[in-house]
Amino acid sequence: MSVCGKEMEIRKLQAFVKVYELRSFSRAGQELFLSQPTISTHILSLEDELQVKLFDRIGRSIIPTQAGEVLYRGARDIVRALNRTRADIQELTNHVSGQVVIGGSTIPSNYLLPPLLSSFRKKHPDVCVDLRISDSIQITQDVLAGNVDFGLVGGFAGHIDLEQSLLLTDELMVVASPELGKKISRPISPEKLKELPWVIREKGSGTRQAMENAMHAHKLDFSALPAKAFVQSTEALVRCIMAGIGVGVTSRLAVQDYIQSGALLRLEVENFNIKREFYLLKHKRRTLFMCATILMQHIQRHMRN
């Protein structure tokens, strides 16, 4: 199936690529500054032109058909080539603009990146940043697949195609609500952790992996912790802990304000220091646009400081 016919206008392909990647007509419209009806019209036009259905609409879900999968592979390369050409032309005039797609795990996305993106945008107001938040494993896969320009994750991911640079070291804390904390006898040894009720992050979370590693160092079984709830985000974890469901482990960055205000209580565990590193990931064989490279350098410089 050819996607190079002159009748297949680039704006239709751009709309298709966004709908495919975001699985949403409305979000694709927001990204491209187009109305949802306009996005739908572009997709219908492509379907009429190619005489195939590109998406199945099942309930609220948008699922690519086999033809949609084939078209995406070609259309993605066309859109990327156009974006790269525009960036190269703008580079000649020293004008930094374009879109940068960043993948970030929860802690970097919520607590580290916002002020850095703000300071970057003041210098380069014509750059649009698309921040996609997921767990560290998914972000690593997205970098390898080329779905994001670069990623920030909690934990080292060894892969021959990944270039990784250490950004900072984070401290993880065991925390509880003040009410629950009063019921826990001190001192707390690592062995006593299995006697506490726990709120635990999902598999793939860098926070969970760091906790598992710390317990393994003490020859303790992470799966023996009595879980009262599993959650998919740092915010949900903190809210569940504050509600008294159980104790949990999370980043100092996420809870330092709550600890200072007395909303949360830090539980000191003997000889149980949990550290983890945040890394910036980039695909070794992928060439980034100038705007992505400059943003990556901005993040590295400011985080290390």
C-alpha positions in Angstrom: 0.0 0.0 0.0 1.5 3.3 -1.1 1.3 6.4 1.1 3.1 8.6 -1.4 0.3 9.6 -3.7 -0.1 13.3 -4.2 -3.8 13.1 -3.3 -2.9 11.9 0.2 -2.2 15.2 1.9 0.3 15.4 4.7 -2.1 16.9 7.1 -4.3 13.8 6.8 -1.3 11.6 7.6 -0.4 13.8 10.6 -3.9 13.4 11.9 -3.8 9.6 11.4 -0.5 9.2 13.1 -1.7 11.2 16.1 -4.9 9.2 16.4 -2.9 6.0 16.1 -0.4 7.0 18.8 -2.9 8.5 21.2 -5.8 6.2 20.5 -8.1 9.2 20.7 -9.6 11.6 18.2 -10.1 14.4 20.7 -6.5 14.2 22.1 -5.2 14.1 18.5 -7.1 17.3 17.8 -5.7 19.0 20.9 -2.1 18.0 19.9 -2.6 19.3 16.3 -4.8 22.3 17.3 -7.6 21.0 15.2 -11.2 20.2 16.1 -12.3 16.7 16.7 -14.7 16.8 13.6 -11.8 17.9 11.5 -9.7 14.9 12.7 -12.6 12.6 12.0 -13.0 14.1 8.5 -9.3 13.5 7.8 -9.5 9.8 8.9 -12.7 9.2 6.9 -11.0 10.8 3.8 -8.1 8.5 4.1 -10.4 5.5 4.5 -12.4 6.5 1.4 -9.2 7.0 -0.6 -7.6 3.7 0.4 -10.9 1.8 0.5 -10.1 0.2 3.8 -11.0 0.8 7.4 -8.2 2.1 9.5 -9.7 2.0 13.0 -12.3 -0.1 14.8 -14.3 1.9 17.3 -15.2 -0.5 20.1 -17.1 1.4 22.9 -14.8 4.2 23.8 -11.7 2.4 22.5 -9.9 3.2 19.2 -8.2 0.1 17.9 -6.1 0.1 14.6 -7.1 -2.4 12.0 -4.4 -4.4 10.1 -4.5 -1.8 7.4 -4.1 0.9 10.0 -1.0 -0.9 11.3 0.5 -1.0 7.8 -0.3 2.6 7.1 1.2 3.8 10.4 4.6 2.3 9.6 4.8 4.3 6.4 3.0 7.5 7.6 5.2 7.7 10.7 8.4 7.8 8.7 6.9 10.5 6.4 5.8 12.7 9.2 9.1 12.3 11.0 11.0 13.1 7.8 9.0 16.3 7.4 9.5 17.3 11.0 13.2 16.7 10.7 13.4 18.8 7.5 11.6 21.7 9.2 13.9 21.5 12.2 17.0 21.5 9.9 15.7 24.6 8.1 14.9 26.4 11.4 18.4 25.4 12.6 19.9 27.5 9.8 18.3 30.5 11.3 19.2 29.5 14.9 15.5 29.3 15.7 14.6 26.4 18.0 11.1 25.1 17.5 9.2 21.9 17.1 7.8 19.1 19.3 9.8 17.0 21.7 8.2 13.7 23.1 9.6 12.8 26.5 8.8 9.6 28.4 9.0 9.9 32.2 8.4 7.6 35.1 6.2 9.0 37.9 8.7 10.8 40.1 10.6 12.6 37.4 7.4 13.6 35.6 5.6 14.9 38.6 8.4 16.3 40.8 11.5 17.0 38.7 10.5 17.9 35.2 7.9 20.7 35.6 10.2 23.5 36.8 12.9 22.4 34.2 10.3 22.5 31.4 9.2 25.9 32.6 12.7 27.3 32.5 13.3 25.8 29.1 10.1 27.2 27.6 11.1 30.7 28.7 14.2 30.4 26.5 12.5 28.5 23.7 8.8 29.4 23.6 8.2 27.8 20.2 9.0 24.3 21.5 6.1 22.1 22.4 6.8 19.3 24.9 4.7 16.1 24.9 5.3 14.4 28.3 4.1 10.8 28.4 4.0 9.2 31.9 4.3 5.5 32.6 6.4 3.1 34.6 10.1 2.7 34.1 9.8 -0.5 32.1 7.3 0.9 29.7 9.3 4.1 29.2 12.5 2.1 28.4 10.5 0.1 25.8 9.2 3.3 24.3 12.7 4.7 23.9 13.8 1.5 22.2 10.8 1.5 19.9 11.3 5.2 19.0 7.9 6.2 20.5 9.6 9.0 22.5 12.7 11.1 21.9 14.3 10.2 25.2 13.2 9.1 28.7 13.7 9.6 32.4 13.4 6.5 34.5 14.2 5.3 38.0 16.6 2.5 37.6 19.4 1.3 35.3 18.2 -0.5 32.2 21.0 -2.5 30.5 20.5 -2.7 26.8 23.0 -2.6 23.9 21.0 0.1 22.1 20.5 2.4 25.1 22.8 5.3 26.0 22.2 6.1 29.7 23.4 8.9 31.9 23.0 9.2 35.6 21.0 12.3 36.6 20.7 12.1 40.4 20.3 9.7 43.4 17.0 9.6 45.2 16.3 8.6 48.8 13.2 6.4 49.4 11.4 6.5 52.7 9.0 4.2 54.6 6.0 6.4 55.6 2.7 6.0 57.5 -0.2 8.1 58.6 0.4 9.5 62.1 -2.5 7.4 63.5 -1.0 4.1 62.1 2.5 5.2 63.0 1.5 5.4 66.7 0.5 1.8 66.7 3.9 0.6 65.3 6.4 -0.3 68.0 10.0 0.9 67.7 12.7 0.2 66.8 11.7 -1.3 63.5 14.0 -4.0 62.2 13.9 -5.1 58.6 12.5 -8.4 59.7 9.5 -6.6 61.3 8.5 -5.1 57.9 6.5 -8.3 57.1 4.3 -7.6 60.2 3.1 -4.2 58.8 0.2 -3.6 56.4 1.4 -2.4 53.1 0.4 -0.2 50.1 2.5 -1.4 47.2 3.3 0.0 43.7 2.6 -2.0 40.6 5.2 -4.2 38.9 7.4 -2.2 36.7 7.6 0.7 39.1 11.2 1.9 39.9 10.1 2.5 43.5 9.0 -1.1 43.9 12.1 -2.4 42.3 14.3 -0.4 44.7 12.3 -1.8 47.7 12.6 -5.3 46.4 16.4 -4.9 46.0 16.7 -3.5 49.5 14.8 -6.4 51.0 16.8 -8.9 49.0 20.0 -7.4 50.5 18.6 -8.3 53.9 17.7 -11.8 52.6 14.0 -10.9 53.0 11.1 -12.0 50.7 9.3 -9.0 49.2 6.3 -11.2 48.4 5.9 -11.9 52.1 4.8 -8.3 52.8 1.0 -8.3 53.6 -0.3 -6.1 50.9 -3.6 -4.2 51.6 -3.6 -2.3 48.3 -1.8 -2.2 45.0 -1.7 1.2 43.2 -0.6 2.5 39.9 0.8 5.9 40.8 2.8 7.8 43.5 -0.2 10.1 44.2 -2.5 7.1 44.8 0.1 5.6 47.0 0.5 8.7 49.1 -3.3 9.2 49.4 -3.8 5.6 50.5 -1.1 5.9 53.1 -2.6 9.1 54.4 -6.0 7.4 54.7 -4.4 4.8 57.0 -4.7 1.8 54.7 -1.1 0.8 55.3 2.6 1.9 55.2 4.4 2.4 52.0 7.7 3.3 50.4 8.1 6.3 48.1 10.5 9.1 47.1 11.5 11.8 49.5 10.6 14.2 46.7 7.0 13.1 46.9 6.5 13.2 50.6 8.8 15.8 52.1 6.1 18.4 52.3 3.7 16.0 53.9 6.3 15.0 56.5 7.1 18.6 57.4 3.4 19.4 57.8 2.7 16.3 60.0 0.3 14.7 57.5 2.7 11.8 57.2 5.2 10.2 59.5 8.6 8.7 58.4 9.3 5.3 59.9 13.0 4.7 60.5 14.0 1.1 59.8 17.3 -0.1 61.2 20.1 -0.5 58.6 17.6 -0.1 55.8 18.7 2.7 53.6 17.0 2.6 50.2 18.6 4.6 47.4 17.8 4.6 43.7 19.2 6.4 40.7 17.3 8.3 38.0 18.7 8.0 34.5 18.2 9.7 31.2 17.8 7.2 28.4 18.4 7.8 24.7 18.5 5.4 21.7 22.2 5.2 20.5 21.3 4.9 16.9 18.5 7.5 16.7 19.3 11.1 15.6 17.3 13.7 17.6 15.9 17.0 16.3 17.8 20.0 17.5 15.0 21.0 19.9 15.1 17.6 21.5 18.8 17.6 21.9 18.8 21.1 23.5 16.1 20.1 25.9 17.9 16.9 26.9 21.1 19.0 27.6 19.1 21.5 29.6 17.7 18.7 31.8 21.1 17.1 32.3 22.8 20.3 33.2 20.2 21.5 35.7 19.5 18.2 37.4 23.2 17.6 38.0 23.4 21.0 39.6 
